[in-house]
């Protein structure tokens, strides 16, 4: 086994000697990075603690950078890895730190961008017992992605149309709340997603009637994508169960019926 395979299997946790230790170490760094970002927000944190957190941040970013470089160097297709979901997550985990270094002298505050590092928590789902679940979700997305994209575009169009309509109904009655169509889009987004914060709401009779109609539309906006993914997952699980029955020599559920 050459060094590329040695490193690749170690990073993926499949190396007979180092795999488990490397995997646990990376997961520990991910958890520590997420927790340290929360500790930094404590108002009365002493200076020495902030110094330790800053030094540890540099160490964590260095470790993540080395990991990302090694994954690129050992991947059979580096470009495919860089464009993959976990490849993008790995890049976003380190990019804010280096962007902050580049723009340090300009006075741009990129502390909020560092929150992208929390995406590394998704790596914890790569534990062995969740690999099959991730594969099923990816397969389900591939099956329904075209329908979901079309539905998402339609939902954005509906959102904008609803904002236009409610602005016409409510602008004169509440000029401070529905100042523009962009303000109305906030109300439309909150209403269509059935969140309903209550900070902006219609007061005119026709506006309230329109809101009721919107709520019925919102049920479809929430239910249809969920139903598409659920149906795809059910079909994938049924295929897996049928394959397992064939391997075990048992009659499948469809053949029994």
Buried (B, 14 or more C-beta within 10 A) or exposed (E): EEEEEBBBBBBBBBBEEBBEEBBEEBBEBBEBBBEBBEEBEEEEEEEEEEEEBEEBBEEBBEBBBEBBEBBBEBBEEEEEBBEEEBBBBBBBBBBBBEBBEEEEEEEEEBEEBBEBBBBBBBBEEBEEEEEEEBEBBEBBBEBBEEBBEEBEEEBEEBBBEBBEBBBBBBBEEBEEBBEEBEBBBBBBBBBBEEEEEEEBBBEBEEBEEBBEEBEEEBEBBEEBBEEBBEEBBEEBEEEBEBEEBEEEEEEBEEEEE
